[in-house]
């Protein structure tokens, strides 16, 4: 659980600041093996798109693509 807590924190941090290379590597290594963290990433993306849509701000990731 400690690893997931760190990864979800990094996913949240990525919304506010550029992540360091090592942080992205940790995320990329963890996500393929953890459906919970992948679901968290999808949820925060959805919330971000919804919030921007409600505020009228266009987002580059609102094309509906799902990495």
CHARMM-style PDB file with segment names, atoms N, HN, CA, C and O in Angstrom:
ATOM      1  N   UNK     1       0.818  -1.204   0.000  1.00  0.00      PROA
ATOM      2  CA  UNK     1       0.000   0.000   0.000  1.00  0.00      PROA
ATOM      3  C   UNK     1       0.856   1.260   0.000  1.00  0.00      PROA
ATOM      4  O   UNK     1       0.460   2.281  -0.562  1.00  0.00      PROA
ATOM      5  N   UNK     2       2.020   1.193   0.623  1.00  0.00      PROA
ATOM      6  HN  UNK     2       2.342   0.364   1.080  1.00  0.00      PROA
ATOM      7  CA  UNK     2       2.902   2.356   0.662  1.00  0.00      PROA
ATOM      8  C   UNK     2       3.306   2.812  -0.728  1.00  0.00      PROA
ATOM      9  O   UNK     2       3.401   4.010  -0.995  1.00  0.00      PROA
ATOM     10  N   UNK     3       3.541   1.856  -1.609  1.00  0.00      PROA
ATOM     11  HN  UNK     3       3.464   0.883  -1.392  1.00  0.00      PROA
ATOM     12  CA  UNK     3       3.917   2.188  -2.976  1.00  0.00      PROA
ATOM     13  C   UNK     3       2.759   2.894  -3.690  1.00  0.00      PROA
ATOM     14  O   UNK     3       2.966   3.889  -4.385  1.00  0.00      PROA
ATOM     15  N   UNK     4       1.559   2.380  -3.518  1.00  0.00      PROA
ATOM     16  HN  UNK     4       1.391   1.572  -2.955  1.00  0.00      PROA
ATOM     17  CA  UNK     4       0.388   3.003  -4.157  1.00  0.00      PROA
ATOM     18  C   UNK     4       0.159   4.410  -3.625  1.00  0.00      PROA
ATOM     19  O   UNK     4      -0.197   5.315  -4.379  1.00  0.00      PROA
ATOM     20  N   UNK     5       0.363   4.590  -2.337  1.00  0.00      PROA
ATOM     21  HN  UNK     5       0.653   3.855  -1.724  1.00  0.00      PROA
ATOM     22  CA  UNK     5       0.190   5.922  -1.752  1.00  0.00      PROA
ATOM     23  C   UNK     5       1.160   6.912  -2.392  1.00  0.00      PROA
ATOM     24  O   UNK     5       0.789   8.047  -2.688  1.00  0.00      PROA
ATOM     25  N   UNK     6       2.387   6.485  -2.602  1.00  0.00      PROA
ATOM     26  HN  UNK     6       2.689   5.563  -2.361  1.00  0.00      PROA
ATOM     27  CA  UNK     6       3.396   7.333  -3.237  1.00  0.00      PROA
ATOM     28  C   UNK     6       3.026   7.626  -4.696  1.00  0.00      PROA
ATOM     29  O   UNK     6       3.156   8.760  -5.157  1.00  0.00      PROA
ATOM     30  N   UNK     7       2.570   6.611  -5.410  1.00  0.00      PROA
ATOM     31  HN  UNK     7       2.465   5.690  -5.036  1.00  0.00      PROA
ATOM     32  CA  UNK     7       2.231   6.783  -6.824  1.00  0.00      PROA
ATOM     33  C   UNK     7       1.023   7.701  -6.985  1.00  0.00      PROA
ATOM     34  O   UNK     7       1.025   8.572  -7.855  1.00  0.00      PROA
ATOM     35  N   UNK     8      -0.008   7.521  -6.162  1.00  0.00      PROA
ATOM     36  HN  UNK     8      -0.010   6.814  -5.455  1.00  0.00      PROA
ATOM     37  CA  UNK     8      -1.171   8.399  -6.282  1.00  0.00      PROA
ATOM     38  C   UNK     8      -0.811   9.836  -5.923  1.00  0.00      PROA
ATOM     39  O   UNK     8      -1.359  10.776  -6.498  1.00  0.00      PROA
ATOM     40  N   UNK     9       0.101  10.009  -4.981  1.00  0.00      PROA
ATOM     41  HN  UNK     9       0.546   9.245  -4.514  1.00  0.00      PROA
ATOM     42  CA  UNK     9       0.571  11.359  -4.648  1.00  0.00      PROA
ATOM     43  C   UNK     9       1.277  11.978  -5.853  1.00  0.00      PROA
ATOM     44  O   UNK     9       1.060  13.147  -6.172  1.00  0.00      PROA
ATOM     45  N   UNK    10       2.120  11.191  -6.521  1.00  0.00      PROA
ATOM     46  HN  UNK    10       2.296  10.241  -6.262  1.00  0.00      PROA
ATOM     47  CA  UNK    10       2.822  11.693  -7.704  1.00  0.00      PROA
ATOM     48  C   UNK    10       1.842  12.027  -8.831  1.00  0.00      PROA
ATOM     49  O   UNK    10       2.003  13.037  -9.517  1.00  0.00      PROA
ATOM     50  N   UNK    11       0.836  11.188  -9.018  1.00  0.00      PROA
ATOM     51  HN  UNK    11       0.705  10.368  -8.461  1.00  0.00      PROA
ATOM     52  CA  UNK    11      -0.165  11.466 -10.051  1.00  0.00      PROA
ATOM     53  C   UNK    11      -0.895  12.774  -9.754  1.00  0.00      PROA
ATOM     54  O   UNK    11      -1.177  13.553 -10.664  1.00  0.00      PROA
ATOM     55  N   UNK    12      -1.196  13.007  -8.501  1.00  0.00      PROA
ATOM     56  HN  UNK    12      -0.968  12.374  -7.762  1.00  0.00      PROA
ATOM     57  CA  UNK    12      -1.831  14.268  -8.114  1.00  0.00      PROA
ATOM     58  C   UNK    12      -0.872  15.441  -8.282  1.00  0.00      PROA
ATOM     59  O   UNK    12      -1.256  16.499  -8.780  1.00  0.00      PROA
ATOM     60  N   UNK    13       0.368  15.248  -7.867  1.00  0.00      PROA
ATOM     61  HN  UNK    13       0.680  14.389  -7.462  1.00  0.00      PROA
ATOM     62  CA  UNK    13       1.373  16.303  -8.006  1.00  0.00      PROA
ATOM     63  C   UNK    13       1.566  16.715  -9.463  1.00  0.00      PROA
ATOM     64  O   UNK    13       1.818  17.883  -9.759  1.00  0.00      PROA
ATOM     65  N   UNK    14       1.444  15.744 -10.370  1.00  0.00      PROA
ATOM     66  HN  UNK    14       1.240  14.795 -10.130  1.00  0.00      PROA
ATOM     67  CA  UNK    14       1.653  16.018 -11.796  1.00  0.00      PROA
ATOM     68  C   UNK    14       0.646  17.030 -12.331  1.00  0.00      PROA
ATOM     69  O   UNK    14       0.889  17.660 -13.360  1.00  0.00      PROA
ATOM     70  N   UNK    15      -0.475  17.191 -11.646  1.00  0.00      PROA
ATOM     71  HN  UNK    15      -0.672  16.679 -10.810  1.00  0.00      PROA
ATOM     72  CA  UNK    15      -1.454  18.188 -12.061  1.00  0.00      PROA
ATOM     73  C   UNK    15      -0.992  19.603 -11.724  1.00  0.00      PROA
ATOM     74  O   UNK    15      -1.434  20.572 -12.341  1.00  0.00      PROA
ATOM     75  N   UNK    16      -0.103  19.715 -10.745  1.00  0.00      PROA
ATOM     76  HN  UNK    16       0.257  18.929 -10.243  1.00  0.00      PROA
ATOM     77  CA  UNK    16       0.308  21.022 -10.236  1.00  0.00      PROA
ATOM     78  C   UNK    16       1.735  21.431 -10.589  1.00  0.00      PROA
ATOM     79  O   UNK    16       2.072  22.615 -10.577  1.00  0.00      PROA
ATOM     80  N   UNK    17       2.559  20.454 -10.899  1.00  0.00      PROA
ATOM     81  HN  UNK    17       2.286  19.492 -10.909  1.00  0.00      PROA
ATOM     82  CA  UNK    17       3.967  20.764 -11.166  1.00  0.00      PROA
ATOM     83  C   UNK    17       4.554  19.740 -12.119  1.00  0.00      PROA
ATOM     84  O   UNK    17       4.046  18.624 -12.223  1.00  0.00      PROA
ATOM     85  N   UNK    18       5.620  20.109 -12.816  1.00  0.00      PROA
ATOM     86  HN  UNK    18       6.033  21.016 -12.732  1.00  0.00      PROA
ATOM     87  CA  UNK    18       6.303  19.124 -13.658  1.00  0.00      PROA
ATOM     88  C   UNK    18       7.008  18.092 -12.774  1.00  0.00      PROA
ATOM     89  O   UNK    18       7.694  18.453 -11.817  1.00  0.00      PROA
ATOM     90  N   UNK    19       6.840  16.832 -13.093  1.00  0.00      PROA
ATOM     91  HN  UNK    19       6.283  16.539 -13.870  1.00  0.00      PROA
ATOM     92  CA  UNK    19       7.512  15.797 -12.323  1.00  0.00      PROA
ATOM     93  C   UNK    19       8.927  15.588 -12.835  1.00  0.00      PROA
ATOM     94  O   UNK    19       9.224  15.827 -14.005  1.00  0.00      PROA
ATOM     95  N   UNK    20       9.787  15.139 -11.942  1.00  0.00      PROA
ATOM     96  HN  UNK    20       9.545  14.944 -10.991  1.00  0.00      PROA
ATOM     97  CA  UNK    20      11.165  14.812 -12.316  1.00  0.00      PROA
ATOM     98  C   UNK    20      11.169  13.482 -13.060  1.00  0.00      PROA
ATOM     99  O   UNK    20      10.224  12.699 -12.958  1.00  0.00      PROA
ATOM    100  N   UNK    21      12.218  13.241 -13.792  1.00  0.00      PROA
ATOM    101  HN  UNK    21      12.985  13.877 -13.875  1.00  0.00      PROA
ATOM    102  CA  UNK    21      12.329  12.019 -14.579  1.00  0.00      PROA
ATOM    103  C   UNK    21      12.159  10.776 -13.708  1.00  0.00      PROA
ATOM    104  O   UNK    21      11.448   9.846 -14.088  1.00  0.00      PROA
ATOM    105  N   UNK    22      12.796  10.756 -12.565  1.00  0.00      PROA
ATOM    106  HN  UNK    22      13.374  11.511 -12.256  1.00  0.00      PROA
ATOM    107  CA  UNK    22      12.695   9.603 -11.665  1.00  0.00      PROA
ATOM    108  C   UNK    22      11.282   9.366 -11.175  1.00  0.00      PROA
ATOM    109  O   UNK    22      10.876   8.224 -10.957  1.00  0.00      PROA
ATOM    110  N   UNK    23      10.530  10.445 -11.000  1.00  0.00      PROA
ATOM    111  HN  UNK    23      10.859  11.372 -11.177  1.00  0.00      PROA
ATOM    112  CA  UNK    23       9.138  10.320 -10.567  1.00  0.00      PROA
ATOM    113  C   UNK    23       8.290   9.695 -11.675  1.00  0.00      PROA
ATOM    114  O   UNK    23       7.455   8.830 -11.411  1.00  0.00      PROA
ATOM    115  N   UNK    24       8.507  10.138 -12.920  1.00  0.00      PROA
ATOM    116  HN  UNK    24       9.185  10.842 -13.135  1.00  0.00      PROA
ATOM    117  CA  UNK    24       7.778   9.550 -14.048  1.00  0.00      PROA
ATOM    118  C   UNK    24       8.142   8.082 -14.226  1.00  0.00      PROA
ATOM    119  O   UNK    24       7.283   7.259 -14.542  1.00  0.00      PROA
ATOM    120  N   UNK    25       9.410   7.756 -14.024  1.00  0.00      PROA
ATOM    121  HN  UNK    25      10.108   8.425 -13.767  1.00  0.00      PROA
ATOM    122  CA  UNK    25       9.844   6.359 -14.140  1.00  0.00      PROA
ATOM    123  C   UNK    25       9.120   5.496 -13.104  1.00  0.00      PROA
ATOM    124  O   UNK    25       8.650   4.403 -13.419  1.00  0.00      PROA
ATOM    125  N   UNK    26       9.034   5.992 -11.868  1.00  0.00      PROA
ATOM    126  HN  UNK    26       9.417   6.880 -11.612  1.00  0.00      PROA
ATOM    127  CA  UNK    26       8.340   5.244 -10.820  1.00  0.00      PROA
ATOM    128  C   UNK    26       6.882   4.995 -11.199  1.00  0.00      PROA
ATOM    129  O   UNK    26       6.357   3.899 -10.999  1.00  0.00      PROA
ATOM    130  N   UNK    27       6.241   6.011 -11.742  1.00  0.00      PROA
ATOM    131  HN  UNK    27       6.667   6.901 -11.905  1.00  0.00      PROA
ATOM    132  CA  UNK    27       4.842   5.871 -12.172  1.00  0.00      PROA
ATOM    133  C   UNK    27       4.735   4.846 -13.298  1.00  0.00      PROA
ATOM    134  O   UNK    27       3.902   3.942 -13.243  1.00  0.00      PROA
ATOM    135  N   UNK    28       5.575   4.989 -14.312  1.00  0.00      PROA
ATOM    136  HN  UNK    28       6.252   5.724 -14.357  1.00  0.00      PROA
ATOM    137  CA  UNK    28       5.522   4.098 -15.480  1.00  0.00      PROA
ATOM    138  C   UNK    28       5.809   2.639 -15.120  1.00  0.00      PROA
ATOM    139  O   UNK    28       5.268   1.727 -15.746  1.00  0.00      PROA
ATOM    140  N   UNK    29       6.653   2.417 -14.122  1.00  0.00      PROA
ATOM    141  HN  UNK    29       7.092   3.157 -13.613  1.00  0.00      PROA
ATOM    142  CA  UNK    29       6.942   1.042 -13.703  1.00  0.00      PROA
ATOM    143  C   UNK    29       5.811   0.455 -12.866  1.00  0.00      PROA
ATOM    144  O   UNK    29       5.580  -0.754 -12.894  1.00  0.00      PROA
ATOM    145  N   UNK    30       5.116   1.292 -12.133  1.00  0.00      PROA
ATOM    146  HN  UNK    30       5.304   2.274 -12.110  1.00  0.00      PROA
ATOM    147  CA  UNK    30       4.072   0.817 -11.220  1.00  0.00      PROA
ATOM    148  C   UNK    30       2.722   0.595 -11.910  1.00  0.00      PROA
ATOM    149  O   UNK    30       2.047  -0.397 -11.633  1.00  0.00      PROA
ATOM    150  N   UNK    31       2.327   1.493 -12.791  1.00  0.00      PROA
ATOM    151  HN  UNK    31       2.875   2.298 -13.016  1.00  0.00      PROA
ATOM    152  CA  UNK    31       0.984   1.442 -13.373  1.00  0.00      PROA
ATOM    153  C   UNK    31       0.631   0.134 -14.092  1.00  0.00      PROA
ATOM    154  O   UNK    31      -0.500  -0.331 -13.960  1.00  0.00      PROA
ATOM    155  N   UNK    32       1.545  -0.470 -14.839  1.00  0.00      PROA
ATOM    156  HN  UNK    32       2.465  -0.092 -14.946  1.00  0.00      PROA
ATOM    157  CA  UNK    32       1.153  -1.713 -15.527  1.00  0.00      PROA
ATOM    158  C   UNK    32       0.746  -2.844 -14.574  1.00  0.00      PROA
ATOM    159  O   UNK    32       0.030  -3.761 -14.976  1.00  0.00      PROA
ATOM    160  N   UNK    33       1.187  -2.785 -13.343  1.00  0.00      PROA
ATOM    161  HN  UNK    33       1.768  -2.040 -13.017  1.00  0.00      PROA
ATOM    162  CA  UNK    33       0.897  -3.868 -12.404  1.00  0.00      PROA
ATOM    163  C   UNK    33      -0.175  -3.521 -11.380  1.00  0.00      PROA
ATOM    164  O   UNK    33      -0.494  -4.351 -10.529  1.00  0.00      PROA
ATOM    165  N   UNK    34      -0.738  -2.319 -11.438  1.00  0.00      PROA
ATOM    166  HN  UNK    34      -0.479  -1.644 -12.130  1.00  0.00      PROA
ATOM    167  CA  UNK    34      -1.671  -1.901 -10.396  1.00  0.00      PROA
ATOM    168  C   UNK    34      -2.931  -1.269 -10.983  1.00  0.00      PROA
ATOM    169  O   UNK    34      -2.918  -0.115 -11.410  1.00  0.00      PROA
ATOM    170  N   UNK    35      -4.003  -2.030 -10.999  1.00  0.00      PROA
ATOM    171  HN  UNK    35      -4.014  -2.968 -10.652  1.00  0.00      PROA
ATOM    172  CA  UNK    35      -5.256  -1.520 -11.556  1.00  0.00      PROA
ATOM    173  C   UNK    35      -5.838  -0.399 -10.698  1.00  0.00      PROA
ATOM    174  O   UNK    35      -6.507   0.491 -11.224  1.00  0.00      PROA
ATOM    175  N   UNK    36      -5.598  -0.426  -9.403  1.00  0.00      PROA
ATOM    176  HN  UNK    36      -5.054  -1.149  -8.976  1.00  0.00      PROA
ATOM    177  CA  UNK    36      -6.098   0.630  -8.526  1.00  0.00      PROA
ATOM    178  C   UNK    36      -5.507   1.987  -8.872  1.00  0.00      PROA
ATOM    179  O   UNK    36      -6.226   2.984  -8.930  1.00  0.00      PROA
ATOM    180  N   UNK    37      -4.212   2.027  -9.099  1.00  0.00      PROA
ATOM    181  HN  UNK    37      -3.628   1.217  -9.052  1.00  0.00      PROA
ATOM    182  CA  UNK    37      -3.555   3.288  -9.456  1.00  0.00      PROA
ATOM    183  C   UNK    37      -3.924   3.719 -10.871  1.00  0.00      PROA
ATOM    184  O   UNK    37      -4.042   4.915 -11.138  1.00  0.00      PROA
ATOM    185  N   UNK    38      -4.110   2.758 -11.787  1.00  0.00      PROA
ATOM    186  HN  UNK    38      -4.014   1.786 -11.571  1.00  0.00      PROA
ATOM    187  CA  UNK    38      -4.566   3.113 -13.133  1.00  0.00      PROA
ATOM    188  C   UNK    38      -5.961   3.724 -13.065  1.00  0.00      PROA
ATOM    189  O   UNK    38      -6.245   4.702 -13.756  1.00  0.00      PROA
ATOM    190  N   UNK    39      -6.822   3.160 -12.246  1.00  0.00      PROA
ATOM    191  HN  UNK    39      -6.591   2.365 -11.685  1.00  0.00      PROA
ATOM    192  CA  UNK    39      -8.171   3.708 -12.079  1.00  0.00      PROA
ATOM    193  C   UNK    39      -8.115   5.099 -11.457  1.00  0.00      PROA
ATOM    194  O   UNK    39      -8.869   5.985 -11.859  1.00  0.00      PROA
ATOM    195  N   UNK    40      -7.242   5.299 -10.493  1.00  0.00      PROA
ATOM    196  HN  UNK    40      -6.630   4.580 -10.167  1.00  0.00      PROA
ATOM    197  CA  UNK    40      -7.082   6.623  -9.870  1.00  0.00      PROA
ATOM    198  C   UNK    40      -6.660   7.649 -10.923  1.00  0.00      PROA
ATOM    199  O   UNK    40      -7.182   8.763 -10.956  1.00  0.00      PROA
ATOM    200  N   UNK    41      -5.718   7.268 -11.775  1.00  0.00      PROA
ATOM    201  HN  UNK    41      -5.293   6.363 -11.748  1.00  0.00      PROA
ATOM    202  CA  UNK    41      -5.259   8.176 -12.835  1.00  0.00      PROA
ATOM    203  C   UNK    41      -6.411   8.548 -13.763  1.00  0.00      PROA
ATOM    204  O   UNK    41      -6.552   9.712 -14.137  1.00  0.00      PROA
ATOM    205  N   UNK    42      -7.231   7.577 -14.134  1.00  0.00      PROA
ATOM    206  HN  UNK    42      -7.117   6.631 -13.830  1.00  0.00      PROA
ATOM    207  CA  UNK    42      -8.382   7.856 -14.989  1.00  0.00      PROA
ATOM    208  C   UNK    42      -9.367   8.793 -14.292  1.00  0.00      PROA
ATOM    209  O   UNK    42      -9.916   9.701 -14.916  1.00  0.00      PROA
ATOM    210  N   UNK    43      -9.588   8.569 -13.002  1.00  0.00      PROA
ATOM    211  HN  UNK    43      -9.142   7.831 -12.495  1.00  0.00      PROA
ATOM    212  CA  UNK    43     -10.540   9.393 -12.260  1.00  0.00      PROA
ATOM    213  C   UNK    43     -10.076  10.842 -12.145  1.00  0.00      PROA
ATOM    214  O   UNK    43     -10.880  11.760 -12.308  1.00  0.00      PROA
ATOM    215  N   UNK    44      -8.782  11.059 -11.864  1.00  0.00      PROA
ATOM    216  HN  UNK    44      -8.129  10.313 -11.732  1.00  0.00      PROA
ATOM    217  CA  UNK    44      -8.335  12.444 -11.738  1.00  0.00      PROA
ATOM    218  C   UNK    44      -8.320  13.143 -13.097  1.00  0.00      PROA
ATOM    219  O   UNK    44      -8.536  14.352 -13.179  1.00  0.00      PROA
ATOM    220  N   UNK    45      -8.062  12.376 -14.167  1.00  0.00      PROA
ATOM    221  HN  UNK    45      -7.887  11.394 -14.100  1.00  0.00      PROA
ATOM    222  CA  UNK    45      -8.159  12.970 -15.510  1.00  0.00      PROA
ATOM    223  C   UNK    45      -9.590  13.388 -15.806  1.00  0.00      PROA
ATOM    224  O   UNK    45      -9.832  14.482 -16.315  1.00  0.00      PROA
ATOM    225  N   UNK    46     -10.536  12.514 -15.484  1.00  0.00      PROA
ATOM    226  HN  UNK    46     -10.339  11.625 -15.070  1.00  0.00      PROA
ATOM    227  CA  UNK    46     -11.946  12.816 -15.710  1.00  0.00      PROA
ATOM    228  C   UNK    46     -12.380  14.047 -14.916  1.00  0.00      PROA
ATOM    229  O   UNK    46     -13.077  14.914 -15.443  1.00  0.00      PROA
ATOM    230  N   UNK    47     -11.969  14.122 -13.656  1.00  0.00      PROA
ATOM    231  HN  UNK    47     -11.403  13.417 -13.228  1.00  0.00      PROA
ATOM    232  CA  UNK    47     -12.313  15.277 -12.831  1.00  0.00      PROA
ATOM    233  C   UNK    47     -11.713  16.560 -13.389  1.00  0.00      PROA
ATOM    234  O   UNK    47     -12.351  17.612 -13.368  1.00  0.00      PROA
ATOM    235  N   UNK    48     -10.500  16.469 -13.880  1.00  0.00      PROA
ATOM    236  HN  UNK    48      -9.981  15.615 -13.897  1.00  0.00      PROA
ATOM    237  CA  UNK    48      -9.835  17.644 -14.449  1.00  0.00      PROA
ATOM    238  C   UNK    48     -10.573  18.138 -15.691  1.00  0.00      PROA
ATOM    239  O   UNK    48     -10.822  19.334 -15.847  1.00  0.00      PROA
ATOM    240  N   UNK    49     -10.917  17.202 -16.568  1.00  0.00      PROA
ATOM    241  HN  UNK    49     -10.715  16.231 -16.441  1.00  0.00      PROA
ATOM    242  CA  UNK    49     -11.637  17.558 -17.786  1.00  0.00      PROA
ATOM    243  C   UNK    49     -13.006  18.141 -17.431  1.00  0.00      PROA
ATOM    244  O   UNK    49     -13.422  19.148 -18.005  1.00  0.00      PROA
ATOM    245  N   UNK    50     -13.703  17.512 -16.489  1.00  0.00      PROA
ATOM    246  HN  UNK    50     -13.366  16.694 -16.023  1.00  0.00      PROA
ATOM    247  CA  UNK    50     -15.035  17.988 -16.095  1.00  0.00      PROA
ATOM    248  C   UNK    50     -14.957  19.390 -15.499  1.00  0.00      PROA
ATOM    249  O   UNK    50     -15.778  20.249 -15.822  1.00  0.00      PROA
ATOM    250  N   UNK    51     -13.980  19.622 -14.638  1.00  0.00      PROA
ATOM    251  HN  UNK    51     -13.314  18.924 -14.376  1.00  0.00      PROA
ATOM    252  CA  UNK    51     -13.845  20.935 -14.005  1.00  0.00      PROA
ATOM    253  C   UNK    51     -13.533  22.008 -15.044  1.00  0.00      PROA
ATOM    254  O   UNK    51     -14.084  23.108 -14.994  1.00  0.00      PROA
ATOM    255  N   UNK    52     -12.657  21.687 -15.971  1.00  0.00      PROA
ATOM    256  HN  UNK    52     -12.209  20.794 -16.011  1.00  0.00      PROA
ATOM    257  CA  UNK    52     -12.322  22.665 -17.011  1.00  0.00      PROA
ATOM    258  C   UNK    52     -13.487  22.889 -17.960  1.00  0.00      PROA
ATOM    259  O   UNK    52     -13.710  24.002 -18.437  1.00  0.00      PROA
ATOM    260  N   UNK    53     -14.217  21.834 -18.226  1.00  0.00      PROA
ATOM    261  HN  UNK    53     -14.036  20.930 -17.839  1.00  0.00      PROA
ATOM    262  CA  UNK    53     -15.390  21.973 -19.089  1.00  0.00      PROA
ATOM    263  C   UNK    53     -16.424  22.892 -18.452  1.00  0.00      PROA
ATOM    264  O   UNK    53     -17.009  23.736 -19.131  1.00  0.00      PROA
ATOM    265  N   UNK    54     -16.646  22.735 -17.172  1.00  0.00      PROA
ATOM    266  HN  UNK    54     -16.171  22.049 -16.620  1.00  0.00      PROA
ATOM    267  CA  UNK    54     -17.612  23.564 -16.465  1.00  0.00      PROA
ATOM    268  C   UNK    54     -17.149  25.016 -16.392  1.00  0.00      PROA
ATOM    269  O   UNK    54     -17.972  25.931 -16.341  1.00  0.00      PROA
ATOM    270  N   UNK    55     -15.832  25.229 -16.386  1.00  0.00      PROA
ATOM    271  HN  UNK    55     -15.164  24.486 -16.427  1.00  0.00      PROA
ATOM    272  CA  UNK    55     -15.320  26.593 -16.304  1.00  0.00      PROA
ATOM    273  C   UNK    55     -15.132  27.223 -17.681  1.00  0.00      PROA
ATOM    274  O   UNK    55     -14.871  28.421 -17.789  1.00  0.00      PROA
ATOM    275  N   UNK    56     -15.267  26.410 -18.741  1.00  0.00      PROA
ATOM    276  HN  UNK    56     -15.480  25.437 -18.654  1.00  0.00      PROA
ATOM    277  CA  UNK    56     -15.127  26.929 -20.091  1.00  0.00      PROA
ATOM    278  C   UNK    56     -13.701  26.937 -20.599  1.00  0.00      PROA
ATOM    279  O   UNK    56     -13.434  27.500 -21.661  1.00  0.00      PROA
ATOM    280  N   UNK    57     -12.781  26.332 -19.873  1.00  0.00      PROA
ATOM    281  HN  UNK    57     -12.998  25.875 -19.011  1.00  0.00      PROA
ATOM    282  CA  UNK    57     -11.377  26.275 -20.286  1.00  0.00      PROA
ATOM    283  C   UNK    57     -11.168  25.016 -21.124  1.00  0.00      PROA
ATOM    284  O   UNK    57     -11.520  23.918 -20.694  1.00  0.00      PROA
ATOM    285  N   UNK    58     -10.604  25.169 -22.305  1.00  0.00      PROA
ATOM    286  HN  UNK    58     -10.318  26.061 -22.654  1.00  0.00      PROA
ATOM    287  CA  UNK    58     -10.325  24.010 -23.175  1.00  0.00      PROA
ATOM    288  C   UNK    58      -9.097  23.277 -22.643  1.00  0.00      PROA
ATOM    289  O   UNK    58      -8.171  23.897 -22.121  1.00  0.00      PROA
ATOM    290  N   UNK    59      -9.099  21.944 -22.780  1.00  0.00      PROA
ATOM    291  HN  UNK    59      -9.851  21.439 -23.204  1.00  0.00      PROA
ATOM    292  CA  UNK    59      -7.959  21.149 -22.351  1.00  0.00      PROA
ATOM    293  C   UNK    59      -7.395  20.371 -23.525  1.00  0.00      PROA
ATOM    294  O   UNK    59      -8.154  19.913 -24.380  1.00  0.00      PROA
ATOM    295  N   UNK    60      -6.068  20.211 -23.586  1.00  0.00      PROA
ATOM    296  HN  UNK    60      -5.452  20.584 -22.892  1.00  0.00      PROA
ATOM    297  CA  UNK    60      -5.479  19.440 -24.668  1.00  0.00      PROA
ATOM    298  C   UNK    60      -5.811  17.954 -24.545  1.00  0.00      PROA
ATOM    299  O   UNK    60      -5.808  17.243 -25.550  1.00  0.00      PROA
ATOM    300  N   UNK    61      -6.099  17.467 -23.325  1.00  0.00      PROA
ATOM    301  HN  UNK    61      -6.101  18.044 -22.509  1.00  0.00      PROA
ATOM    302  CA  UNK    61      -6.380  16.049 -23.146  1.00  0.00      PROA
ATOM    303  C   UNK    61      -7.872  15.742 -23.141  1.00  0.00      PROA
ATOM    304  O   UNK    61      -8.269  14.662 -22.704  1.00  0.00      PROA
ATOM    305  N   UNK    62      -8.703  16.657 -23.610  1.00  0.00      PROA
ATOM    306  HN  UNK    62      -8.380  17.535 -23.965  1.00  0.00      PROA
ATOM    307  CA  UNK    62     -10.148  16.433 -23.618  1.00  0.00      PROA
ATOM    308  C   UNK    62     -10.618  15.785 -24.906  1.00  0.00      PROA
ATOM    309  O   UNK    62     -11.811  15.809 -25.207  1.00  0.00      PROA
ATOM    310  N   UNK    63      -9.698  15.203 -25.674  1.00  0.00      PROA
ATOM    311  HN  UNK    63      -8.728  15.184 -25.429  1.00  0.00      PROA
ATOM    312  CA  UNK    63     -10.039  14.558 -26.940  1.00  0.00      PROA
ATOM    313  C   UNK    63     -10.656  13.200 -26.731  1.00  0.00      PROA
ATOM    314  O   UNK    63     -11.162  12.589 -27.672  1.00  0.00      PROA
ATOM    315  N   UNK    64     -10.618  12.710 -25.470  1.00  0.00      PROA
ATOM    316  HN  UNK    64     -10.207  13.206 -24.705  1.00  0.00      PROA
ATOM    317  CA  UNK    64     -11.200  11.412 -25.183  1.00  0.00      PROA
ATOM    318  C   UNK    64     -10.212  10.275 -25.302  1.00  0.00      PROA
ATOM    319  O   UNK    64     -10.586   9.119 -25.104  1.00  0.00      PROA
ATOM    320  N   UNK    65      -8.952  10.565 -25.622  1.00  0.00      PROA
ATOM    321  HN  UNK    65      -8.648  11.504 -25.784  1.00  0.00      PROA
ATOM    322  CA  UNK    65      -7.972   9.492 -25.699  1.00  0.00      PROA
ATOM    323  C   UNK    65      -7.657   8.984 -24.317  1.00  0.00      PROA
ATOM    324  O   UNK    65      -7.626   9.753 -23.356  1.00  0.00      PROA
ATOM    325  N   UNK    66      -7.421   7.685 -24.211  1.00  0.00      PROA
ATOM    326  HN  UNK    66      -7.446   7.061 -24.991  1.00  0.00      PROA
ATOM    327  CA  UNK    66      -7.152   7.061 -22.917  1.00  0.00      PROA
ATOM    328  C   UNK    66      -5.853   6.303 -23.001  1.00  0.00      PROA
ATOM    329  O   UNK    66      -5.812   5.201 -23.547  1.00  0.00      PROA
ATOM    330  N   UNK    67      -4.793   6.870 -22.473  1.00  0.00      PROA
ATOM    331  HN  UNK    67      -4.826   7.766 -22.030  1.00  0.00      PROA
ATOM    332  CA  UNK    67      -3.453   6.259 -22.553  1.00  0.00      PROA
ATOM    333  C   UNK    67      -3.404   4.917 -21.907  1.00  0.00      PROA
ATOM    334  OT1 UNK    67      -2.352   4.277 -21.891  1.00  0.00      PROA
TER     335      UNK     67
END
